[in-house]
Each structure stands twice: as structure tokens, then as C-alpha cells.
Amino acid sequence: MFVGSLALDLLLGDVRSLKQKRSAVRPLLAELRRAYAVAAAEAGHLDLHRRALVGVAVVAADAGHCEEVLDACERLVAERPELVLLSAHRRVLAQEDDVPYDG
């Protein structure tokens, strides 16, 4: 079993309140969950209006599948015109040894 995680640091477009931020982030999270059957949540920059840290997690039988799903999630976010992807950090862990996979 392999567990993959992806942290996406985002700059949001014309957002002036936390309510507008929620309106921008919620549909993105729903689309990630629906399209790729992943767990997705806003995990950081909670008090900043124009920044969001989105966390994505996937569990799979092989590391290659984890990488494919995380790649697809990153592409989906990067292609959104209303967002700027500032950085993406990923990690794939193997259940057997609890150390990062170096695919």
C-alpha cells in the first residue's frame, strides 16, 4: 500500500473576503474529489484572503498510480485561470517501511 500527498500553495484572483475565498476554494476541492477520488481539504493560510494551501491525499496499491493521480490533480489546479499555483510539494510513502518512496 502506498499513500501519496500533495500540498498546493495557491494565490487566488480578485478575492476580498474570506467568504469569497470559500466560494473559490470549495468548488476546486469538490472537483478534485469527484474527478480523482481523492481526499482534498483547505489545510493552510486559513486567515489570508488571497492565499490557500490545499492538501490532497490518495491511497493506492502501487506508487506509480499514486504519482499519476497526484500529477493529474496538480494539472487540474494549474489549469484553472482564476488561480496561480505558487508551489506544489508531494510525497509518496510505502506502508511497509514508512519512509518516502524514491520512484
Buried (B, 14 or more C-beta within 10 A) or exposed (E): EBBBBBBBBBBBEEBEEEEBBEEBBEEBBEBBBEEBEBEBBBBBBEEBBBBBBBBBBBBBEEBEBBBBBBEBBBEBBEEBEEBBBEEBEBBBBBEEEEEEBEE
